[in-house]
Amino acid sequence: MRIVLLGPPGAGKGTQAVRLAQHFECPHVSTGDIFRSNVAEGTELGEKAKQYMDQGDLVPDEIVIAMVTERLSAPDCSTGFLLDGFPRTVAQAEALDLSLGAQETPLHAVLCFEAADEELFRRLAGRSAELKRSDDGEETIRHRLEVYATKTRPLVDYYRHRRLLSMVDAVGQVEEITTRILDALSDALARVAEHPNGNGNGVHADARRRRNLHGPGYRPGLAVSPGADSATATLRSR
């Protein structure tokens, strides 16, 4: 599965990405981790990125695109990945589409996490106090939420137009949210079956995606139940 996770800071994308990566046995590619790694190592790219991160601003597209493209070309991403924190602008999304399209490996789904601003601020403020993060001060938190609303939110329309978007309520217990995600992915695969050419994915690839979604025990011919599919059962059993 090749999946993009969208949503404002504090929406829980990272937590769910770890769980989904374990379930689908694919890498969790987080731009935040890539940035922090470069900052910790003191690379030239890390120094440039840090200036923007400390102010709560988005790192320029050309830097981010180059980093992510290189990461996705690694062997461990050949069978799938979960992208967390990228793309954040329509320009980045278009660059990702071009890169994946050139390899004939388009996205399967885009999940957008939703939560009220008050809940997001509470989560981020709590994380700042617990981890003492320099990029999570009160003013920076509010600025990050504003940046998301103005620059990243247009991605929702972009991916909805391509019939890839699924909205996910990000408020609740972690396990409950994971179940919502798996249900959303089942619905997304059903949309692909109804509109096989709508997002660049073909009918033959759909069977392979269903096996990936439901795990190694999936057998062709088994129906996908949007309400209680075998992917959810598999996750609960782990």
C-alpha positions as CSV (number, residue, x, y, z in Angstrom):
1,M,0.0,0.0,0.0
2,R,1.2,3.5,-0.9
3,I,-0.6,5.9,1.4
4,V,-0.3,9.6,2.3
5,L,-1.4,10.8,5.7
6,L,-2.7,14.4,5.9
7,G,-3.8,16.5,8.8
8,P,-2.8,19.3,11.1
9,P,0.0,19.1,13.7
10,G,-1.2,17.1,16.7
11,A,-3.8,15.1,14.8
12,G,-2.0,11.8,15.6
13,K,-0.7,11.0,12.2
14,G,2.6,9.7,13.6
15,T,1.0,7.4,16.1
16,Q,-1.3,5.8,13.5
17,A,1.5,5.7,10.9
18,V,3.6,3.4,13.2
19,R,0.6,1.1,13.7
20,L,-0.3,0.9,10.0
21,A,3.4,0.4,9.0
22,Q,3.5,-2.6,11.3
23,H,0.2,-3.9,10.0
24,F,1.1,-3.6,6.3
25,E,4.8,-4.3,6.9
26,C,6.0,-1.2,5.0
27,P,8.2,1.8,6.1
28,H,6.8,4.8,7.8
29,V,8.4,7.7,6.0
30,S,8.2,10.8,8.2
31,T,9.6,14.1,7.0
32,G,9.8,15.3,10.6
33,D,12.2,12.4,11.3
34,I,14.2,13.1,8.2
35,F,14.5,16.8,9.2
36,R,15.4,16.1,12.8
37,S,18.0,13.5,11.7
38,N,19.7,16.0,9.5
39,V,19.6,18.7,12.2
40,A,21.1,16.3,14.7
41,E,23.9,15.3,12.3
42,G,24.6,19.0,11.5
43,T,24.3,18.6,7.8
44,E,24.0,21.6,5.5
45,L,20.4,20.6,4.7
46,G,19.7,20.2,8.4
47,E,20.9,23.7,9.2
48,K,18.8,25.2,6.4
49,A,15.7,23.2,7.5
50,K,16.2,24.2,11.2
51,Q,15.8,27.9,10.5
52,Y,12.3,27.3,9.1
53,M,11.3,24.6,11.6
54,D,12.2,26.7,14.7
55,Q,9.8,29.4,13.4
56,G,7.0,27.0,12.6
57,D,7.3,27.7,8.8
58,L,7.3,25.1,6.1
59,V,10.7,24.1,4.7
60,P,11.0,25.2,1.0
61,D,9.5,22.8,-1.5
62,E,12.8,22.2,-3.4
63,I,14.5,20.9,-0.2
64,V,11.7,18.7,0.9
65,I,10.9,17.2,-2.5
66,A,14.6,16.2,-3.0
67,M,14.8,14.6,0.4
68,V,11.5,12.6,0.1
69,T,12.2,11.5,-3.5
70,E,15.5,10.1,-2.5
71,R,14.0,8.3,0.5
72,L,11.2,6.7,-1.5
73,S,13.8,5.4,-4.0
74,A,15.2,3.2,-1.2
75,P,14.7,-0.6,-1.6
76,D,12.5,-0.8,1.5
77,C,9.9,1.4,-0.2
78,S,9.6,-0.7,-3.3
79,T,6.5,-2.6,-2.0
80,G,4.8,0.3,-0.3
81,F,5.1,3.1,2.2
82,L,3.2,5.5,4.5
83,L,4.0,9.1,3.9
84,D,3.6,11.3,7.0
85,G,4.2,15.0,6.7
86,F,4.5,15.1,2.9
87,P,3.2,16.5,0.8
88,R,2.2,19.7,2.5
89,T,1.5,21.9,-0.5
90,V,-0.1,21.3,-3.9
91,A,3.2,21.8,-5.6
92,Q,4.7,19.0,-3.5
93,A,1.7,16.8,-4.3
94,E,2.2,17.4,-8.0
95,A,5.9,16.6,-7.7
96,L,5.1,13.4,-5.9
97,D,2.6,12.4,-8.5
98,L,5.1,12.9,-11.3
99,S,7.8,10.9,-9.5
100,L,5.5,8.0,-8.7
101,G,3.9,8.1,-12.1
102,A,7.2,7.8,-13.8
103,Q,7.8,4.6,-11.9
104,E,4.2,3.4,-12.5
105,T,3.6,3.2,-8.8
106,P,0.8,5.7,-8.1
107,L,-0.8,6.3,-4.6
108,H,-3.5,4.0,-3.4
109,A,-5.1,6.3,-0.9
110,V,-4.9,9.6,1.0
111,L,-6.1,9.7,4.6
112,C,-6.9,13.1,6.1
113,F,-7.1,13.3,9.9
114,E,-9.6,15.8,11.4
115,A,-9.8,17.4,14.9
116,A,-11.0,20.7,16.3
117,D,-8.3,23.4,16.8
118,E,-8.9,23.5,20.5
119,E,-8.1,19.7,20.7
120,L,-5.0,20.1,18.5
121,F,-3.7,23.0,20.7
122,R,-4.3,21.0,23.9
123,R,-2.4,18.0,22.5
124,L,0.5,20.1,21.2
125,A,0.8,22.1,24.4
126,G,0.9,18.9,26.4
127,R,3.6,17.5,24.1
128,S,5.6,20.6,24.4
129,A,5.6,20.5,28.2
130,E,6.4,16.8,28.3
131,L,9.2,16.8,25.7
132,K,10.4,20.4,26.1
133,R,10.4,20.8,22.3
134,S,11.8,24.2,21.1
135,D,9.4,24.1,18.1
136,D,6.2,23.7,20.2
137,G,6.0,27.0,22.1
138,E,2.5,28.6,22.4
139,E,3.0,31.2,19.7
140,T,4.7,28.6,17.4
141,I,1.8,26.2,17.9
142,R,-0.7,28.7,16.8
143,H,1.4,29.7,13.9
144,R,1.8,26.1,12.8
145,L,-2.0,25.6,12.8
146,E,-2.4,28.8,10.8
147,V,0.2,27.6,8.3
148,Y,-1.6,24.3,7.9
149,A,-5.0,26.0,7.3
150,T,-3.7,28.4,4.6
151,K,-1.1,26.3,2.8
152,T,-1.8,22.6,3.4
153,R,-5.6,22.5,3.5
154,P,-5.9,22.9,-0.3
155,L,-4.5,19.4,-0.6
156,V,-7.8,18.1,0.6
157,D,-9.5,19.5,-2.6
158,Y,-6.6,18.3,-4.7
159,Y,-6.8,14.7,-3.6
160,R,-10.6,14.7,-3.4
161,H,-10.7,15.7,-7.1
162,R,-8.5,12.6,-7.8
163,R,-10.9,10.3,-5.8
164,L,-8.1,9.4,-3.4
165,L,-9.2,11.2,-0.3
166,S,-10.8,9.6,2.8
167,M,-11.5,11.8,5.9
168,V,-10.8,10.3,9.3
169,D,-12.1,11.5,12.7
170,A,-8.9,11.7,14.7
171,V,-10.6,12.1,18.2
172,G,-10.9,9.0,20.3
173,Q,-8.9,6.0,21.5
174,V,-5.9,5.0,19.4
175,E,-7.4,1.5,18.6
176,E,-10.8,3.1,17.6
177,I,-9.1,5.5,15.2
178,T,-7.1,2.6,13.7
179,T,-10.4,0.8,13.0
180,R,-11.8,3.9,11.3
181,I,-8.7,4.0,9.1
182,L,-9.0,0.4,8.0
183,D,-12.7,0.9,7.2
184,A,-11.8,4.0,5.2
185,L,-9.1,2.0,3.3
186,S,-11.7,-0.7,2.4
187,D,-14.0,2.0,1.1
188,A,-11.1,3.6,-0.8
189,L,-10.4,0.3,-2.6
190,A,-14.1,0.0,-3.4
191,R,-14.0,3.4,-5.1
192,V,-11.0,2.3,-7.1
193,A,-13.0,-0.8,-8.3
194,E,-15.9,1.5,-9.4
195,H,-13.6,4.1,-11.0
196,P,-10.5,2.1,-12.0
197,N,-9.0,4.9,-14.1
198,G,-10.0,7.8,-11.9
199,N,-6.8,8.0,-10.0
200,G,-4.3,6.3,-12.3
201,N,-4.7,2.8,-10.8
202,G,-5.7,-0.1,-12.9
203,V,-8.1,-3.0,-12.3
204,H,-5.4,-5.7,-12.1
205,A,-3.6,-3.8,-9.4
206,D,-6.7,-3.7,-7.3
207,A,-6.6,-7.4,-6.4
208,R,-3.0,-7.0,-5.3
209,R,-4.0,-4.0,-3.1
210,R,-6.7,-6.0,-1.5
211,R,-4.2,-8.7,-0.5
212,N,-2.0,-6.0,0.9
213,L,-4.8,-4.5,2.9
214,H,-6.2,-7.7,4.3
215,G,-2.8,-9.4,5.0
216,P,-1.1,-12.6,3.8
217,G,-4.2,-14.7,4.6
218,Y,-6.3,-13.0,2.0
219,R,-7.7,-15.2,-0.8
220,P,-9.0,-13.8,-4.1
221,G,-12.7,-13.9,-4.3
222,L,-13.4,-12.9,-0.6
223,A,-15.6,-9.9,-0.4
224,V,-14.5,-6.7,1.3
225,S,-16.9,-5.7,4.1
226,P,-16.7,-2.0,4.7
227,G,-18.1,-2.3,8.2
228,A,-16.0,-5.1,9.7
229,D,-13.4,-6.3,7.3
230,S,-10.7,-8.9,7.8
231,A,-8.0,-6.2,8.0
232,T,-9.6,-4.9,11.2
233,A,-9.8,-8.4,12.6
234,T,-6.2,-9.0,11.7
235,L,-5.1,-5.8,13.5
236,R,-7.1,-6.6,16.6
237,S,-5.6,-10.0,16.8
238,R,-2.0,-8.5,16.8
